[in-house]
Amino acid sequence: MLYIGAPFFARALSSIKNLAPNMFTLIGTGVLAAWGYSTFVTIVDLMLGKTGTETYFESSAVIITLALFGQVLELKARKATGMALKELINLVPKSCRLILLDNNQVEIDYQPEKLERGDRLSIKPGESIPCDAVVVKGQSSVEEAMLTGETLPAEKAPGRIVFGGTTNGYGQLEVIAIRSGRQSLIARIIKLVAQAQRSRAPVQDKVDRVAAYFVPAVFVVSLLTFLIWSRPEQAMALVNSPVYPAPLSLAVAVLIIACPCALGLATPMSVTVALGQAARRGLLIKDARTLEELSRIDTLILDKTGTLTTGKFKVSSIEPLSPENKHETKPKNDLCLEDHFLLLASLESASEHPLGQAIYNEAKARNLVPLKPLEAKALPGGGIEGSVAFGDKVYRVRAGNERYIQIDGKETQSGESTVYLEVDGQAVLHVGLVDEIKPDCRESLQYFHNKGVKLVMLTGDNERAAKQTAESLGDIFDQVRARQTPEEKYQFLQSLKRDHKKVAMVGDGINDSPALALADVGIAMGTGTSIAMEAAPIVILSGSLKGLTDASRLSQALNQNIKENLLLAFGYNSLAVPIAAGLLIPIWGIKLNPMIASLTMSLSSFSVIANALRLKLK
């Protein structure tokens, strides 16, 4: 008993030293009390030649055995909840095919952890991709479900990015590594999921405060039980029963049955299972608090471009700013319309914004070759500026919306987003772009609308484009605010929080990052910028708003599961402690043996674990 119970006794002693009583304090104290008392009365009986005194050696041994059994069940359950992480880790192949460029492109087997940026790899059909890379040759579809939650394979062609841990489909690919090892997307996901599973939900702090009072209270109840039943005359008069229990047996039963291990498991088990499920669905959640808070929001703010829309813009019009525009005169330079568009595309080649990428792609489609800018600086919420060498001159170039370029703007087509070009201080070009709404957007917004959540669109785009997007979604938004700078988005969130609103913000761009950091729940699209993903505690890897409804439903299920677990834990203790103290003796003459108490304690922990695992079915 002393040998196999050593871990319990060591933790009990540590908890007493640290003045932090816990389940091990109750188990250790109860077992040692039963064993110590039994040893004492056995020695006294031997010295006096007596026999028949009740001892509790078997109770001590069985209590330790059942407590260990409960710990084994808990470890097995924790192992099961960690399967999501193991599945992610196992996605990365053990070897890959490295192409040796200096040796007639011979392929050799290579270890993925040794890959470096710039290494060229061959990916056969059906093979796992070892690192984040860009396709340089071949065409195929890639299964990304474990990372993004998307069931349909993603088509890949030269220039497209593939991620480590995903599976190649029908075609052979040649790729160049851009991120490997700890820098790859899957490595960062594994790290963040593990970090989140170690984090604590806010409700756990409340449970810990309750447990801090609960354990001393159990000692008081145990002591009172012993004292009351230690005086037979008073005990019999009190309960008016012919059955007289051994007082130490009842006191030990109280200590064992009140062990708060179920209470300690109630929240962590639910959180661990929920975060594992989130990872399987392509939801990267960085801490437990965020997931718990998501189901409590009353206001949902969404960016437009890249969040509500695909962010895959197409250039619909390219027009010069004519002298008829009251703010402009004939361009002072000798460049033509095509030259101006080339300057714009060259500058936008340094931008991560979807509008900039669309302009760059349009230039290449027109067989223009964008130049590398001498310098470029992105200005969140406004545009981009820099300098481009063209011909024998260096031009100072700025691009952005009408507020940034400081012109009233010309009348745009319905729903067009606009980009203006300024060359050497003069606005010379207007580019119109159109975007498409994501296919699952309406259904996701309707889900939150039905829950009574206020929906707000905040966008840096023009009012016409914002209103058309809102109208195409059925005018479901409670408020639409266009031409919002990052500062204005941030200030709007501040005003909501001053009114004690619970706010979630969904965005994907640099201009969204301050608001994402301020929101009670910040949610970034995995298809957006790295800055937005760093600022937000939740990342939807697929970029689909379906991931947002999945996260909300999982948050609701988590909170409900935690409540059920706490009810099981508190309900068990509320019923079990009075019974262990002898409440049923005067009624039915039922006495609770410490061994039965230990078994009941283990079963209560098992019930909490089993309930937490139900989240896998959500």
N, C-alpha and C positions, 0 to 999 in steps of 0.2 A: 504493500500500500504506500509506504514511504517512497519507494523507488519510482513507481509509475506516477505517483502524485506529486513528485518533486517540482515539475513545471508550475503546477497550481500553487504550491506552497511558496515558491520563489516569487511569483507574481503577486500573491497575497501580501507577502512581506514588503515588496516594493510599493504596493498601493498604500500600505499603512505608513511607510516612511515618507511618502510624498503627500500624505494626507488627501489621497484621492481614492476613496473606497469604490470598489467595482464588483463585478461578478466573482472574481477570483478571491476577493476578501471574504465573501459569504461562503463560497465552497471550502476554502482553506480553513476558515474558522469553524465551520460546521463539522468537517471531517476530523479535525484535530480535537475538537471538543468531545465528539463521540468516541474517538480512539483513546484519548487521554483519560476520560472517565472510565472506560471499560478496562484499561490497563490498571488504573488505580484500584477499582473494586475487585479485580481479579487477584491482585497482590494481597489486598486486605483479607479476602476470603481464604487465600492460601495460608496466610499467617494465623487466622482464627479457626481454620478448619471448617469453614462454612461452604455451602454450595447453593446453587439456585438463583443467585443474584443476576438480574437481567444485564446483559452486556450488548455492545453494538459493534463488535469487530466486523461482522459480516456487512453491516450497514456501511461502515467506513469504506470497505473494499468495493462494494457494489456502487456506492456513490461516485467514487473516483472512476470506476470503469465506465459508468453511464455518462459521466461528464466528458471523458475522453471520446466516447462514442459520439457525443454531440459535437465535439470539436472536429472529428473526422468528417461528419456530415457537412459541417460548415465549410471545411477545406474543399471537399468535393464540389460543393455548390459554387464556391468562389472560382474553382477551376473551370466549371462549366460557364460561368459568366465571362471568363477571360478568353473564351473561344473566338470571340470577334477579333480580338487583337492577334491571336495566333493565326487566324485565317488571313488577316492582312499581311502578317509577316511571311506566311507561306506563299504569298503571291509572287514574291521576288524569286526568280530562278536561282539555282545553285551554281549554274555556269552559263556562259553566253559565247557567241562566236565573234571574236575580234578580227577585223580585216587589217592585215599588215600592208600598209600602202607602199612601204619600201621594198616589198618582196613579192611583186607581181600579184598583189591583192590576195595573198594566201590567207585562208581562214583558220584560226586556231581557237581551241577552247580556252576560256579565260574566266577568272573570278570576278563577278560583278562589283564586289567591294573595292577592287583595284582600278576600276575604270576612272578615267579622267576626262575633263571637258575637252572635246575635240576628237575623241576616239571614234573610229568608224566601225559600225556593227552590222552584221547580217542577221535578219530576223526571218526565220522560215515560217510557213503557215502552221498555226497551232502552237507556236512557241510563246512563252511569256517574255515580255519586254523587260530588260534588266534595269533600265534607268530612264529618266526623262530625256527625250531626244527629239530632234527635228528630222523629218523624212527628207531624204535627198534623192531617193530613187525607188521606183515601184509604186504600186497602188494596192490598197487592201482595206478591209474593214477591221476594226479593233473593238473587242469586247471590253467595255469600261464599267460594267455594272457594279463591281465591288467597290469602285472608287466613287462613282457618280450616282449610282442608283438607277441609271438609265438602262432599260431592258434592251433597246435596239442598239446594234453595233454602230460605231461612228466611222464614217468613211475617211480614209487617210490618203493623202497624195503629197507629192513634193511640196515642202514649205509648211506642212501641218505638224503640230506637236503631238507626240505620243508620250504616255506616262509609264513609268516603271510599275510593274505588277499587273499591267493589263495584258490581254491575250490577243495575239495576231490572228487574223481570220484567213481568208482564202488566198492572199497573194504574198509574195516575198518582198520584203522591204530592206532597204539600206538606210541606216540612220546615223546621225552624228550626235554623240552624247553632249547634252548641255547642262544636266545636273545629275550627279550620281551620289551614292552613299547617303549620308545624313542630309544632304541638300535636296534630295529628290522629294517629290510630292508625297509619295507613299511613306517615306521615312518621317516626314513632318507630321503626317496624319497619325502614324503609330505613336509618335512622341506625344502629340496633343491628346489623343484618346487616353493614353496611359496617365497623363497628367490630370485630365478631367476626372478619371475614375478615382484618383486619389483625393480629389477636391471634396469639399463638404457642402451639402445643401444647407440653406439657412435653418430649416426645421431641425437639423441635427444639433445645432447649438441649443435650441430650446429643450430637446430631449436630454442633452448632457446636463443642463441645469436642473431638470427634474430628477435625473439619476443621482446627482450630487446630494440631494435631500433624501432620495428614496432609500439608498443603502443604509445610512444611519438610522432611518426610521424602522427598517427591518430589524436591525440589532435591538432597538428598543422593544419592538413587538416580541422578538424572541426572548428577551430577558423577562418581560412581563409574563409571557407564557410559562416560562420556567418557574417564576416566583409564585404565580397563582396555583399551578398544579403541584408545587412542592409541599404544600400544607394540606394533607388529605382531608382533615375535618372541614376546613373552610372551602376546599374545592368541592367536596361532596355536597355541602350545604348550598353551595352556589349553583351547582348544576343539577342537584337532586337525582344523581344517577349512580347505579351500583357499579359501573365500570370506572376503574381508576387507572388512567394511563401513566406511564413513566414520564416524569416531567422533562428529563433530558431528551428523550425521544421526540417529544413534541417541539421542543426548542430547536433541535437540530433540523427537524422537518421544515420549520418556518424558515430557517436560514437557507436551506437547499432549494425549497420550492420557490422562494422569492428571488432567486438568482436572476439578475436583469439581463442575461445574455440575449434573450429574444428582443428586449428593448434596444440593446446595442446593435443588433443586426437589422432592425426594422428599416432604417433609412439607408445605410450604406449598401445593403444588398439590392434594394430597389434602384438606387442610382447607378450602381455598376451594371446591372442588367440593361437598364434603359440606355445608357451611353453606348453599350455594345450594340444594341439594336440600331441606334442612330448611325453608328459607323457603317453598319451593313446597308443602310439606306442612302448612303452618300451624304450624310450630315456630319460635318466636323464641328463638334461642340467642345469648347475649350474649358468650361467649368460647369459644375452641377447647379450652381445658383441660377445661371442663365436659363437652363432648361426648366427649372422649377418656376421661374418668373414668367415664362412665355405664355402660359395658360391664363395668366392674370391680367394681361394687357387690356386696355380699353381704347387705345388709339394706335392705329397702324399707319405709318408714313412710308410711302414708296417713291423712289426715284422713277423716272420714266425710261430713259434710254438705257438699254441693257438689263433692266429689271422687269418692266412691264412689256417692253418690246424686245425683239431679238438682238438689237444692237448691230445687226448686219445691214448697214445702210447701203443704198445705191445712189449714185449721183444722178439727179433728175434734170438739173439745169446748170449751165455755166454761162453767166452773162456779165458783161462789163458794166461798171457803174457809169452811166452816161452823164453828160453835162446837164441833162434835165433834172438830175437829182440836185436839189438846192444846195447840198453841202459839197458838191464835187465840181471840178472843172476837168478839162481834157488832161489825161495823164501827162506828167512832166517828162516821163521817160519814153524811150522809143520802142518799148517792148509791146508785142502784140498779145492778143488774148491767150494764145497757146503758151507764150512765154510766161505770162502771169500765172497760169494754171500750173506750169512746171515749177515755178518758184514756190507756189503754195504746196504742191505735192512733196517737194524737197524738204520743206520745213516740217510738214506733217509726218515725214518718215521717222522723226524722232518722238512722235506722240504715241501714247497708249490708248488714246480716246477713240471710240468706234467711228466718230465722224472723220478723224484724221486718217484712220486706217482705210476707210472707204475712199477718201480722196486719193490716197497713195495707190490703192488698187486700180482706181479708174485711170490714173495716169499710165500705169503699166499696160492696162487694157488698150489704151490709145497709142501704144508703142512709144511712149515717152520714157526717158530714163531719168528718174529723180536723182538729184545730186545730193551728196552728203553735206548737211549744213555745217558751216564752220563752228557755229554754236547754236544751242537751242535751249530754251527754258520754258517749261510748262507752268502756266499760272492757273491754279485751281479755280474753276467756276467761270473763267474768262476765255482763255485761249492759250496761245503759244507764241513766243517771239524768239528771234535769233537773226543770224546773218547767213546769206548764201552767196557763194561766188558763182557768177554766171557771165560767160563771155570774158571780158577783160575788166569787169567791175564786181564789187562786193555790194550787195543790196541788203539794207536793213529791212527785215520782213516781220510783219505781225499778222496773226490770223485768229479769228474768234467770232463771237456773236456781236450783235449790233451795239450792245452796251459797252463791250470791251473796245471796239473800234471807234465808238462814239459817233455813230451816225443813226439817223432815224430808221434807216432801212427802207427798202422798196417793198412793195406789196408782194407777198409770196403766194405760191399755190397752196391750196388747202392742205394743211397737215405737213407742209415742208419744214424741215429743220434747215437753218441757214448758217453759212460760214462766210465771213467777209475777209478779204485780203487787203492789207495795207503795205505798200512798198515805199520806203523812204518817206514815211509820214503822210502818204496820200492813199486813200481807199480807192482801189481800182477794180475789184472783182467781187462778184456775188455768186456763191455756189449753193444750190438747193439740193437737199438730200431727203429721201423718204425711207421709212422704216416699217417693219411689220410687227404686229402684236403677237406675243407668244401664244401658242395654241391652247395652253392650259390655264391661261391667265384669268379668264372670266370665271371659271369654276372655282379657282382658289379664292378670288376676291369675294365671290358669293358666299363661300363658307364663313369667312370672317364677318361679312355683313349680316348673315343670319344669326351670328352669335352676339350681335349688338355692338361690334367693334367699330369705332369711327374710322373711316378711310380717308386719307389725305394724300394727294399727289404733290410732291415738291420736285420741280424740275428747273434746270437752267435753260431749257429750250424756250422758244417763243410761245406766246399765249395761244396762237392759232393751232400750233402743233399739239400743245397740251390739251386744248379743248377737244380737238378731233379724237385724240386717244381716249379721253374720258367718255365721249359720246359713243365711240365704237364699243366700249365696255358696258354700255347700258346706263350711263350716268349714275353709276353706283357710288361714286366718290362724294363724300360730304363736303369736301373742299379741294379746289385745284389752285395751286400757286405756281405761276410760271416765272421765268427769268430770275430764278433764285441763285444768289451767290452762296458760296460755302458759309460765309458769315451770316447771311440771312437765314439759311437752313438751321444753323446752330442756334441763332436767336429765337427762331420759331419753336424749336424744341425746348429751349429754356423757358419760354412763356407757358408751354404746356405743363412742364414739370413744376412750375410755380403754382399752377392750378391743381397740383397733386394728381396729374394724369399718369397712368402707367403706359409708357410709350415704347413701341418697337419701331425700329427704323430699318428699312431694306434698301440697299444701294449697291453700286458696283464700281464707282469711280473715285478718283482722288478727291473730287469736290464733295463726296459724301462722307469722307473719313472723319471729319470733326463731329458731325451729327451721329455717326455710327458709334463713336466713342462715348458720346454723352447720353445716348438713349439707354433706357432700362434694359432693353434687349437689342443689341445691334446685330444685324444679319447681312452678310455680304454674299454676293453671287460669286461662285467659283470661276465664272467666266470673266470676271472683272479684273481690276488692277490689284497688284500685290499689296499696295498700301491700304486699300479698303479691306482686304482679307486680314491684314494684320490688326486693323482697328476693331474688327467685329469679333465678338466671342462665338458667333455661330456662322459657319460657312456652308452654303448649299453648293456642293461641288458640281452638280449638273447644271446649275444656273436656271433650273426650272422652278416656277412658283409652286409646283406640286410638292416640292421639298419643304416649303413653308407650311403647308397644311399638314404634312407628315410630322414635322417638328411640333406643331401645335397639338396634334392628337397624341403624340408621344408624351408631351408635357402634361396633358390632362391625365393620361393613363398613369404617369409616374406619380403625380400628386395623389390620385385616388389610391394607388397601390401603397404609398407611404401611410396614408390615413388608415387603410385596412390593416397594415402591419402593426401600426401603433395601437389600434383597437384590439388586435389579437394579443399584443404584449401586455398592455395595461389591463385588458379584460381578464386575461389569464391570472395575473398577479392579484387583481381585486377579488377574484373568486378563490384562488388557491391559498392565499395567506390565512384568511379566517378559518378555512377547513383544516389547514395544517396546525393552527393554534388550538384546535379542539372544539370548534363551534358545533360540529355535528354529534359530539359525544353525548350531550344531554338529550338529543332528539332521537337519534337512531343507534347510539352507542358505537359510532364509526370512528376509529382512530387511524390516522394516516402515518404509515411506516416511512422512515426517512428514505428507504430504498425506492419506494413507490414515488416519493416526492422527487427523487433524482431522475427517475424515468420520465415523469411528467414534465420536469424542467427541460429535458432534452427534446421531448416531443413538441414543446412550445416553440423551441428554436427551429425545429424542423418545419413546423407549420408556417413560420414567417419566411423561411427560405423558399419553401414550395410556392407560397403566394407571390414572392418576388419574381420567381422564374416564370410566372404566368405572363409577365410583360413580353416574353418572347413570342407570345401568340398575338400581340397587338399589331 
